[in-house]
Every structure is written in C-alpha cells, then in structure tokens.
Amino acid sequence: MFGVNVSLIRYWEKEFDIIKPFRNKKGNRFFTKQDVDNFHLIYHLVKERGFTLQGAREKLKANRDDVTANHEVVKTLQQMRAFLLELKQNLSED
C-alpha cells in the first residue's frame, strides 16, 4: 500500500501513539480505517515532505486537522495531474 517494509510499519506503530491496532490472541495486528489514514498522514509527512519522526509527531499534535486537509489537497492535485497527463497522451495519439 505504501511501498515500505513491514518493519517500518511496526516501527511507526511504536513511534506514533495515534496508531492503535487491535491484536488478537495470536498477536496479529488488525488496523482500523483510522489507523490506515494515520499511516497515510505519517507517510506524507516523513517520506514525501521530509519531516523527521519527531517533527512529524509535533506537527500531528499541533495541527492534525491542517495536516489532514493539506494531505487531501495534495492527493486531489496528484489525481488531477494524472488525469490531465492521460488526457494529453490520448489527445496526442489522435
């Protein structure tokens, strides 16, 4: 989903208190939709914007709503860009 190792997911789980997966008796993790959304935010801050883990933690604590809104805008713009590039390619072929 994110193109990262499972070990990094486990590491982020330990580093960020906003991720709280349910564990069954075997110890398997079950992530909620909120957990997955939180992983997206962490990935956006750390991998795409270059924040340190400490910086990402502080940013999420200070303005989680702003980070979420910003991430949604970036996602929408990326989708629009992909659509426009595909449209351009289709027009070039004709």
PDB file as gemmi writes it, atoms N, CA and C in Angstrom:
CRYST1    1.000    1.000    1.000  90.00  90.00  90.00 P 1                      
ATOM      1  N   MET A   1       0.820  -1.192   0.000  1.00  0.00           N  
ATOM      2  CA  MET A   1       0.000   0.000   0.000  1.00  0.00           C  
ATOM      3  C   MET A   1       0.866   1.259   0.000  1.00  0.00           C  
ATOM      4  N   PHE A   2       1.905   1.274   0.816  1.00  0.00           N  
ATOM      5  CA  PHE A   2       2.774   2.443   0.894  1.00  0.00           C  
ATOM      6  C   PHE A   2       4.114   2.203   0.214  1.00  0.00           C  
ATOM      7  N   GLY A   3       4.399   0.959  -0.128  1.00  0.00           N  
ATOM      8  CA  GLY A   3       5.692   0.650  -0.708  1.00  0.00           C  
ATOM      9  C   GLY A   3       6.821   0.695   0.306  1.00  0.00           C  
ATOM     10  N   VAL A   4       6.510   0.387   1.569  1.00  0.00           N  
ATOM     11  CA  VAL A   4       7.530   0.358   2.620  1.00  0.00           C  
ATOM     12  C   VAL A   4       7.541  -1.028   3.252  1.00  0.00           C  
ATOM     13  N   ASN A   5       8.628  -1.329   3.948  1.00  0.00           N  
ATOM     14  CA  ASN A   5       8.749  -2.623   4.616  1.00  0.00           C  
ATOM     15  C   ASN A   5       7.789  -2.730   5.792  1.00  0.00           C  
ATOM     16  N   VAL A   6       7.410  -3.953   6.101  1.00  0.00           N  
ATOM     17  CA  VAL A   6       6.550  -4.215   7.252  1.00  0.00           C  
ATOM     18  C   VAL A   6       7.232  -3.747   8.532  1.00  0.00           C  
ATOM     19  N   SER A   7       8.553  -3.881   8.572  1.00  0.00           N  
ATOM     20  CA  SER A   7       9.282  -3.453   9.769  1.00  0.00           C  
ATOM     21  C   SER A   7       9.123  -1.947  10.001  1.00  0.00           C  
ATOM     22  N   LEU A   8       9.035  -1.169   8.928  1.00  0.00           N  
ATOM     23  CA  LEU A   8       8.831   0.272   9.082  1.00  0.00           C  
ATOM     24  C   LEU A   8       7.433   0.563   9.630  1.00  0.00           C  
ATOM     25  N   ILE A   9       6.453  -0.193   9.186  1.00  0.00           N  
ATOM     26  CA  ILE A   9       5.086  -0.038   9.710  1.00  0.00           C  
ATOM     27  C   ILE A   9       5.081  -0.326  11.208  1.00  0.00           C  
ATOM     28  N   ARG A  10       5.747  -1.406  11.605  1.00  0.00           N  
ATOM     29  CA  ARG A  10       5.813  -1.737  13.039  1.00  0.00           C  
ATOM     30  C   ARG A  10       6.548  -0.643  13.812  1.00  0.00           C  
ATOM     31  N   TYR A  11       7.604  -0.106  13.226  1.00  0.00           N  
ATOM     32  CA  TYR A  11       8.370   0.958  13.875  1.00  0.00           C  
ATOM     33  C   TYR A  11       7.502   2.202  14.062  1.00  0.00           C  
ATOM     34  N   TRP A  12       6.785   2.590  13.015  1.00  0.00           N  
ATOM     35  CA  TRP A  12       5.906   3.753  13.128  1.00  0.00           C  
ATOM     36  C   TRP A  12       4.819   3.511  14.168  1.00  0.00           C  
ATOM     37  N   GLU A  13       4.350   2.287  14.245  1.00  0.00           N  
ATOM     38  CA  GLU A  13       3.332   1.953  15.251  1.00  0.00           C  
ATOM     39  C   GLU A  13       3.859   2.240  16.659  1.00  0.00           C  
ATOM     40  N   LYS A  14       5.131   1.929  16.889  1.00  0.00           N  
ATOM     41  CA  LYS A  14       5.737   2.179  18.205  1.00  0.00           C  
ATOM     42  C   LYS A  14       6.010   3.662  18.431  1.00  0.00           C  
ATOM     43  N   GLU A  15       6.373   4.365  17.369  1.00  0.00           N  
ATOM     44  CA  GLU A  15       6.778   5.764  17.481  1.00  0.00           C  
ATOM     45  C   GLU A  15       5.612   6.750  17.564  1.00  0.00           C  
ATOM     46  N   PHE A  16       4.469   6.399  17.012  1.00  0.00           N  
ATOM     47  CA  PHE A  16       3.326   7.313  16.960  1.00  0.00           C  
ATOM     48  C   PHE A  16       2.171   6.736  17.769  1.00  0.00           C  
ATOM     49  N   ASP A  17       1.765   7.463  18.792  1.00  0.00           N  
ATOM     50  CA  ASP A  17       0.704   6.970  19.669  1.00  0.00           C  
ATOM     51  C   ASP A  17      -0.685   7.063  19.042  1.00  0.00           C  
ATOM     52  N   ILE A  18      -0.803   7.631  17.855  1.00  0.00           N  
ATOM     53  CA  ILE A  18      -2.111   7.716  17.204  1.00  0.00           C  
ATOM     54  C   ILE A  18      -2.471   6.419  16.489  1.00  0.00           C  
ATOM     55  N   ILE A  19      -1.547   5.480  16.424  1.00  0.00           N  
ATOM     56  CA  ILE A  19      -1.807   4.190  15.781  1.00  0.00           C  
ATOM     57  C   ILE A  19      -1.983   3.144  16.867  1.00  0.00           C  
ATOM     58  N   LYS A  20      -3.182   2.603  16.941  1.00  0.00           N  
ATOM     59  CA  LYS A  20      -3.525   1.636  17.988  1.00  0.00           C  
ATOM     60  C   LYS A  20      -4.225   0.422  17.368  1.00  0.00           C  
ATOM     61  N   PRO A  21      -3.471  -0.485  16.759  1.00  0.00           N  
ATOM     62  CA  PRO A  21      -4.136  -1.642  16.153  1.00  0.00           C  
ATOM     63  C   PRO A  21      -4.674  -2.599  17.214  1.00  0.00           C  
ATOM     64  N   PHE A  22      -5.749  -3.267  16.853  1.00  0.00           N  
ATOM     65  CA  PHE A  22      -6.283  -4.326  17.701  1.00  0.00           C  
ATOM     66  C   PHE A  22      -5.418  -5.560  17.481  1.00  0.00           C  
ATOM     67  N   ARG A  23      -5.150  -6.298  18.543  1.00  0.00           N  
ATOM     68  CA  ARG A  23      -4.378  -7.541  18.424  1.00  0.00           C  
ATOM     69  C   ARG A  23      -5.219  -8.704  18.923  1.00  0.00           C  
ATOM     70  N   ASN A  24      -5.187  -9.791  18.159  1.00  0.00           N  
ATOM     71  CA  ASN A  24      -5.893 -10.987  18.611  1.00  0.00           C  
ATOM     72  C   ASN A  24      -4.990 -11.787  19.547  1.00  0.00           C  
ATOM     73  N   LYS A  25      -5.456 -12.942  19.969  1.00  0.00           N  
ATOM     74  CA  LYS A  25      -4.691 -13.749  20.929  1.00  0.00           C  
ATOM     75  C   LYS A  25      -3.351 -14.207  20.368  1.00  0.00           C  
ATOM     76  N   LYS A  26      -3.269 -14.356  19.056  1.00  0.00           N  
ATOM     77  CA  LYS A  26      -2.010 -14.758  18.425  1.00  0.00           C  
ATOM     78  C   LYS A  26      -1.042 -13.589  18.284  1.00  0.00           C  
ATOM     79  N   GLY A  27      -1.528 -12.384  18.503  1.00  0.00           N  
ATOM     80  CA  GLY A  27      -0.684 -11.208  18.362  1.00  0.00           C  
ATOM     81  C   GLY A  27      -0.755 -10.547  16.997  1.00  0.00           C  
ATOM     82  N   ASN A  28      -1.638 -11.063  16.130  1.00  0.00           N  
ATOM     83  CA  ASN A  28      -1.808 -10.439  14.814  1.00  0.00           C  
ATOM     84  C   ASN A  28      -2.425  -9.056  14.971  1.00  0.00           C  
ATOM     85  N   ARG A  29      -1.945  -8.126  14.175  1.00  0.00           N  
ATOM     86  CA  ARG A  29      -2.460  -6.759  14.232  1.00  0.00           C  
ATOM     87  C   ARG A  29      -3.623  -6.595  13.260  1.00  0.00           C  
ATOM     88  N   PHE A  30      -4.635  -5.869  13.711  1.00  0.00           N  
ATOM     89  CA  PHE A  30      -5.760  -5.511  12.862  1.00  0.00           C  
ATOM     90  C   PHE A  30      -5.897  -3.999  12.923  1.00  0.00           C  
ATOM     91  N   PHE A  31      -5.654  -3.352  11.789  1.00  0.00           N  
ATOM     92  CA  PHE A  31      -5.681  -1.899  11.736  1.00  0.00           C  
ATOM     93  C   PHE A  31      -7.058  -1.414  11.307  1.00  0.00           C  
ATOM     94  N   THR A  32      -7.521  -0.369  11.956  1.00  0.00           N  
ATOM     95  CA  THR A  32      -8.786   0.252  11.588  1.00  0.00           C  
ATOM     96  C   THR A  32      -8.553   1.200  10.411  1.00  0.00           C  
ATOM     97  N   LYS A  33      -9.647   1.688   9.838  1.00  0.00           N  
ATOM     98  CA  LYS A  33      -9.532   2.679   8.771  1.00  0.00           C  
ATOM     99  C   LYS A  33      -8.817   3.920   9.292  1.00  0.00           C  
ATOM    100  N   GLN A  34      -9.083   4.291  10.535  1.00  0.00           N  
ATOM    101  CA  GLN A  34      -8.418   5.455  11.131  1.00  0.00           C  
ATOM    102  C   GLN A  34      -6.909   5.226  11.224  1.00  0.00           C  
ATOM    103  N   ASP A  35      -6.503   3.999  11.595  1.00  0.00           N  
ATOM    104  CA  ASP A  35      -5.073   3.677  11.638  1.00  0.00           C  
ATOM    105  C   ASP A  35      -4.439   3.829  10.253  1.00  0.00           C  
ATOM    106  N   VAL A  36      -5.120   3.319   9.234  1.00  0.00           N  
ATOM    107  CA  VAL A  36      -4.600   3.409   7.864  1.00  0.00           C  
ATOM    108  C   VAL A  36      -4.505   4.872   7.435  1.00  0.00           C  
ATOM    109  N   ASP A  37      -5.523   5.665   7.769  1.00  0.00           N  
ATOM    110  CA  ASP A  37      -5.472   7.101   7.462  1.00  0.00           C  
ATOM    111  C   ASP A  37      -4.293   7.763   8.172  1.00  0.00           C  
ATOM    112  N   ASN A  38      -4.053   7.364   9.411  1.00  0.00           N  
ATOM    113  CA  ASN A  38      -2.915   7.905  10.159  1.00  0.00           C  
ATOM    114  C   ASN A  38      -1.591   7.510   9.516  1.00  0.00           C  
ATOM    115  N   PHE A  39      -1.496   6.270   9.031  1.00  0.00           N  
ATOM    116  CA  PHE A  39      -0.287   5.848   8.315  1.00  0.00           C  
ATOM    117  C   PHE A  39      -0.073   6.719   7.077  1.00  0.00           C  
ATOM    118  N   HIS A  40      -1.162   7.026   6.363  1.00  0.00           N  
ATOM    119  CA  HIS A  40      -1.053   7.896   5.189  1.00  0.00           C  
ATOM    120  C   HIS A  40      -0.493   9.262   5.577  1.00  0.00           C  
ATOM    121  N   LEU A  41      -0.990   9.815   6.682  1.00  0.00           N  
ATOM    122  CA  LEU A  41      -0.500  11.121   7.135  1.00  0.00           C  
ATOM    123  C   LEU A  41       0.975  11.055   7.516  1.00  0.00           C  
ATOM    124  N   ILE A  42       1.348  10.013   8.244  1.00  0.00           N  
ATOM    125  CA  ILE A  42       2.747   9.852   8.653  1.00  0.00           C  
ATOM    126  C   ILE A  42       3.638   9.693   7.423  1.00  0.00           C  
ATOM    127  N   TYR A  43       3.209   8.860   6.486  1.00  0.00           N  
ATOM    128  CA  TYR A  43       3.969   8.658   5.254  1.00  0.00           C  
ATOM    129  C   TYR A  43       4.142   9.989   4.518  1.00  0.00           C  
ATOM    130  N   HIS A  44       3.057  10.744   4.421  1.00  0.00           N  
ATOM    131  CA  HIS A  44       3.095  12.042   3.741  1.00  0.00           C  
ATOM    132  C   HIS A  44       4.118  12.973   4.398  1.00  0.00           C  
ATOM    133  N   LEU A  45       4.079  13.049   5.720  1.00  0.00           N  
ATOM    134  CA  LEU A  45       4.988  13.951   6.422  1.00  0.00           C  
ATOM    135  C   LEU A  45       6.442  13.488   6.346  1.00  0.00           C  
ATOM    136  N   VAL A  46       6.671  12.200   6.579  1.00  0.00           N  
ATOM    137  CA  VAL A  46       8.041  11.692   6.683  1.00  0.00           C  
ATOM    138  C   VAL A  46       8.668  11.440   5.311  1.00  0.00           C  
ATOM    139  N   LYS A  47       7.971  10.743   4.463  1.00  0.00           N  
ATOM    140  CA  LYS A  47       8.563  10.331   3.184  1.00  0.00           C  
ATOM    141  C   LYS A  47       8.407  11.375   2.082  1.00  0.00           C  
ATOM    142  N   GLU A  48       7.267  12.053   2.045  1.00  0.00           N  
ATOM    143  CA  GLU A  48       7.033  12.996   0.957  1.00  0.00           C  
ATOM    144  C   GLU A  48       7.493  14.413   1.292  1.00  0.00           C  
ATOM    145  N   ARG A  49       7.332  14.819   2.543  1.00  0.00           N  
ATOM    146  CA  ARG A  49       7.692  16.194   2.909  1.00  0.00           C  
ATOM    147  C   ARG A  49       9.013  16.278   3.656  1.00  0.00           C  
ATOM    148  N   GLY A  50       9.599  15.133   4.035  1.00  0.00           N  
ATOM    149  CA  GLY A  50      10.932  15.116   4.620  1.00  0.00           C  
ATOM    150  C   GLY A  50      11.021  15.464   6.097  1.00  0.00           C  
ATOM    151  N   PHE A  51       9.921  15.346   6.825  1.00  0.00           N  
ATOM    152  CA  PHE A  51       9.949  15.603   8.262  1.00  0.00           C  
ATOM    153  C   PHE A  51      10.724  14.500   8.976  1.00  0.00           C  
ATOM    154  N   THR A  52      11.350  14.844  10.089  1.00  0.00           N  
ATOM    155  CA  THR A  52      11.899  13.818  10.976  1.00  0.00           C  
ATOM    156  C   THR A  52      10.723  13.196  11.723  1.00  0.00           C  
ATOM    157  N   LEU A  53      10.960  12.067  12.384  1.00  0.00           N  
ATOM    158  CA  LEU A  53       9.876  11.454  13.159  1.00  0.00           C  
ATOM    159  C   LEU A  53       9.401  12.396  14.255  1.00  0.00           C  
ATOM    160  N   GLN A  54      10.352  13.037  14.924  1.00  0.00           N  
ATOM    161  CA  GLN A  54       9.989  13.988  15.979  1.00  0.00           C  
ATOM    162  C   GLN A  54       9.188  15.152  15.393  1.00  0.00           C  
ATOM    163  N   GLY A  55       9.627  15.657  14.266  1.00  0.00           N  
ATOM    164  CA  GLY A  55       8.916  16.752  13.612  1.00  0.00           C  
ATOM    165  C   GLY A  55       7.513  16.356  13.193  1.00  0.00           C  
ATOM    166  N   ALA A  56       7.368  15.134  12.674  1.00  0.00           N  
ATOM    167  CA  ALA A  56       6.047  14.643  12.273  1.00  0.00           C  
ATOM    168  C   ALA A  56       5.134  14.493  13.485  1.00  0.00           C  
ATOM    169  N   ARG A  57       5.687  13.973  14.588  1.00  0.00           N  
ATOM    170  CA  ARG A  57       4.884  13.845  15.822  1.00  0.00           C  
ATOM    171  C   ARG A  57       4.390  15.206  16.286  1.00  0.00           C  
ATOM    172  N   GLU A  58       5.293  16.179  16.293  1.00  0.00           N  
ATOM    173  CA  GLU A  58       4.930  17.522  16.748  1.00  0.00           C  
ATOM    174  C   GLU A  58       3.906  18.163  15.818  1.00  0.00           C  
ATOM    175  N   LYS A  59       4.088  17.988  14.526  1.00  0.00           N  
ATOM    176  CA  LYS A  59       3.152  18.560  13.549  1.00  0.00           C  
ATOM    177  C   LYS A  59       1.763  17.954  13.722  1.00  0.00           C  
ATOM    178  N   LEU A  60       1.701  16.633  13.915  1.00  0.00           N  
ATOM    179  CA  LEU A  60       0.407  15.975  14.093  1.00  0.00           C  
ATOM    180  C   LEU A  60      -0.267  16.403  15.395  1.00  0.00           C  
ATOM    181  N   LYS A  61       0.514  16.603  16.447  1.00  0.00           N  
ATOM    182  CA  LYS A  61      -0.068  17.047  17.715  1.00  0.00           C  
ATOM    183  C   LYS A  61      -0.561  18.481  17.628  1.00  0.00           C  
ATOM    184  N   ALA A  62       0.210  19.337  16.961  1.00  0.00           N  
ATOM    185  CA  ALA A  62      -0.118  20.764  16.915  1.00  0.00           C  
ATOM    186  C   ALA A  62      -1.293  21.059  15.978  1.00  0.00           C  
ATOM    187  N   ASN A  63      -1.264  20.511  14.777  1.00  0.00           N  
ATOM    188  CA  ASN A  63      -2.315  20.825  13.811  1.00  0.00           C  
ATOM    189  C   ASN A  63      -2.690  19.620  12.966  1.00  0.00           C  
ATOM    190  N   ARG A  64      -3.235  18.642  13.582  1.00  0.00           N  
ATOM    191  CA  ARG A  64      -3.643  17.427  12.880  1.00  0.00           C  
ATOM    192  C   ARG A  64      -4.662  17.732  11.779  1.00  0.00           C  
ATOM    193  N   ASP A  65      -5.612  18.611  12.065  1.00  0.00           N  
ATOM    194  CA  ASP A  65      -6.633  18.940  11.066  1.00  0.00           C  
ATOM    195  C   ASP A  65      -6.014  19.604   9.840  1.00  0.00           C  
ATOM    196  N   ASP A  66      -5.047  20.487  10.057  1.00  0.00           N  
ATOM    197  CA  ASP A  66      -4.370  21.142   8.935  1.00  0.00           C  
ATOM    198  C   ASP A  66      -3.575  20.135   8.111  1.00  0.00           C  
ATOM    199  N   VAL A  67      -2.907  19.214   8.787  1.00  0.00           N  
ATOM    200  CA  VAL A  67      -2.125  18.190   8.089  1.00  0.00           C  
ATOM    201  C   VAL A  67      -3.053  17.318   7.254  1.00  0.00           C  
ATOM    202  N   THR A  68      -4.186  16.936   7.824  1.00  0.00           N  
ATOM    203  CA  THR A  68      -5.154  16.105   7.107  1.00  0.00           C  
ATOM    204  C   THR A  68      -5.689  16.837   5.883  1.00  0.00           C  
ATOM    205  N   ALA A  69      -6.068  18.087   6.064  1.00  0.00           N  
ATOM    206  CA  ALA A  69      -6.596  18.873   4.946  1.00  0.00           C  
ATOM    207  C   ALA A  69      -5.538  19.049   3.863  1.00  0.00           C  
ATOM    208  N   ASN A  70      -4.313  19.340   4.257  1.00  0.00           N  
ATOM    209  CA  ASN A  70      -3.219  19.518   3.310  1.00  0.00           C  
ATOM    210  C   ASN A  70      -2.976  18.232   2.525  1.00  0.00           C  
ATOM    211  N   HIS A  71      -2.990  17.111   3.221  1.00  0.00           N  
ATOM    212  CA  HIS A  71      -2.765  15.824   2.566  1.00  0.00           C  
ATOM    213  C   HIS A  71      -3.874  15.532   1.554  1.00  0.00           C  
ATOM    214  N   GLU A  72      -5.109  15.851   1.906  1.00  0.00           N  
ATOM    215  CA  GLU A  72      -6.232  15.633   0.990  1.00  0.00           C  
ATOM    216  C   GLU A  72      -6.089  16.496  -0.263  1.00  0.00           C  
ATOM    217  N   VAL A  73      -5.655  17.729  -0.094  1.00  0.00           N  
ATOM    218  CA  VAL A  73      -5.449  18.619  -1.240  1.00  0.00           C  
ATOM    219  C   VAL A  73      -4.351  18.061  -2.141  1.00  0.00           C  
ATOM    220  N   VAL A  74      -3.261  17.616  -1.553  1.00  0.00           N  
ATOM    221  CA  VAL A  74      -2.154  17.049  -2.333  1.00  0.00           C  
ATOM    222  C   VAL A  74      -2.626  15.821  -3.102  1.00  0.00           C  
ATOM    223  N   LYS A  75      -3.387  14.944  -2.442  1.00  0.00           N  
ATOM    224  CA  LYS A  75      -3.902  13.747  -3.110  1.00  0.00           C  
ATOM    225  C   LYS A  75      -4.789  14.115  -4.294  1.00  0.00           C  
ATOM    226  N   THR A  76      -5.677  15.076  -4.092  1.00  0.00           N  
ATOM    227  CA  THR A  76      -6.578  15.506  -5.156  1.00  0.00           C  
ATOM    228  C   THR A  76      -5.800  16.097  -6.323  1.00  0.00           C  
ATOM    229  N   LEU A  77      -4.813  16.918  -6.036  1.00  0.00           N  
ATOM    230  CA  LEU A  77      -3.999  17.510  -7.099  1.00  0.00           C  
ATOM    231  C   LEU A  77      -3.217  16.448  -7.868  1.00  0.00           C  
ATOM    232  N   GLN A  78      -2.715  15.440  -7.163  1.00  0.00           N  
ATOM    233  CA  GLN A  78      -1.992  14.357  -7.839  1.00  0.00           C  
ATOM    234  C   GLN A  78      -2.926  13.579  -8.763  1.00  0.00           C  
ATOM    235  N   GLN A  79      -4.153  13.340  -8.318  1.00  0.00           N  
ATOM    236  CA  GLN A  79      -5.126  12.640  -9.156  1.00  0.00           C  
ATOM    237  C   GLN A  79      -5.479  13.476 -10.389  1.00  0.00           C  
ATOM    238  N   MET A  80      -5.662  14.773 -10.187  1.00  0.00           N  
ATOM    239  CA  MET A  80      -5.974  15.661 -11.310  1.00  0.00           C  
ATOM    240  C   MET A  80      -4.824  15.696 -12.308  1.00  0.00           C  
ATOM    241  N   ARG A  81      -3.603  15.742 -11.801  1.00  0.00           N  
ATOM    242  CA  ARG A  81      -2.428  15.766 -12.680  1.00  0.00           C  
ATOM    243  C   ARG A  81      -2.352  14.486 -13.509  1.00  0.00           C  
ATOM    244  N   ALA A  82      -2.573  13.349 -12.856  1.00  0.00           N  
ATOM    245  CA  ALA A  82      -2.541  12.070 -13.567  1.00  0.00           C  
ATOM    246  C   ALA A  82      -3.618  12.036 -14.655  1.00  0.00           C  
ATOM    247  N   PHE A  83      -4.798  12.532 -14.331  1.00  0.00           N  
ATOM    248  CA  PHE A  83      -5.887  12.573 -15.306  1.00  0.00           C  
ATOM    249  C   PHE A  83      -5.517  13.461 -16.492  1.00  0.00           C  
ATOM    250  N   LEU A  84      -4.977  14.644 -16.213  1.00  0.00           N  
ATOM    251  CA  LEU A  84      -4.615  15.570 -17.285  1.00  0.00           C  
ATOM    252  C   LEU A  84      -3.493  15.016 -18.160  1.00  0.00           C  
ATOM    253  N   LEU A  85      -2.523  14.343 -17.549  1.00  0.00           N  
ATOM    254  CA  LEU A  85      -1.451  13.727 -18.337  1.00  0.00           C  
ATOM    255  C   LEU A  85      -1.992  12.621 -19.236  1.00  0.00           C  
ATOM    256  N   GLU A  86      -2.922  11.846 -18.703  1.00  0.00           N  
ATOM    257  CA  GLU A  86      -3.540  10.787 -19.507  1.00  0.00           C  
ATOM    258  C   GLU A  86      -4.346  11.398 -20.652  1.00  0.00           C  
ATOM    259  N   LEU A  87      -5.068  12.459 -20.366  1.00  0.00           N  
ATOM    260  CA  LEU A  87      -5.846  13.153 -21.388  1.00  0.00           C  
ATOM    261  C   LEU A  87      -4.927  13.715 -22.474  1.00  0.00           C  
ATOM    262  N   LYS A  88      -3.833  14.308 -22.070  1.00  0.00           N  
ATOM    263  CA  LYS A  88      -2.859  14.856 -23.016  1.00  0.00           C  
ATOM    264  C   LYS A  88      -2.301  13.756 -23.912  1.00  0.00           C  
ATOM    265  N   GLN A  89      -1.990  12.619 -23.304  1.00  0.00           N  
ATOM    266  CA  GLN A  89      -1.450  11.495 -24.076  1.00  0.00           C  
ATOM    267  C   GLN A  89      -2.486  10.991 -25.080  1.00  0.00           C  
ATOM    268  N   ASN A  90      -3.734  10.895 -24.646  1.00  0.00           N  
ATOM    269  CA  ASN A  90      -4.792  10.433 -25.548  1.00  0.00           C  
ATOM    270  C   ASN A  90      -5.009  11.409 -26.699  1.00  0.00           C  
ATOM    271  N   LEU A  91      -4.909  12.698 -26.437  1.00  0.00           N  
ATOM    272  CA  LEU A  91      -5.073  13.695 -27.494  1.00  0.00           C  
ATOM    273  C   LEU A  91      -3.905  13.658 -28.474  1.00  0.00           C  
ATOM    274  N   SER A  92      -2.718  13.356 -27.980  1.00  0.00           N  
ATOM    275  CA  SER A  92      -1.532  13.280 -28.836  1.00  0.00           C  
ATOM    276  C   SER A  92      -1.601  12.099 -29.787  1.00  0.00           C  
ATOM    277  N   GLU A  93      -2.268  11.038 -29.362  1.00  0.00           N  
ATOM    278  CA  GLU A  93      -2.356   9.830 -30.179  1.00  0.00           C  
ATOM    279  C   GLU A  93      -3.309  10.005 -31.349  1.00  0.00           C  
ATOM    280  N   ASP A  94      -4.246  10.915 -31.232  1.00  0.00           N  
ATOM    281  CA  ASP A  94      -5.249  11.097 -32.296  1.00  0.00           C  
ATOM    282  C   ASP A  94      -4.746  11.880 -33.430  1.00  0.00           C  
TER     283      ASP A  94                                                      
END                                                                             
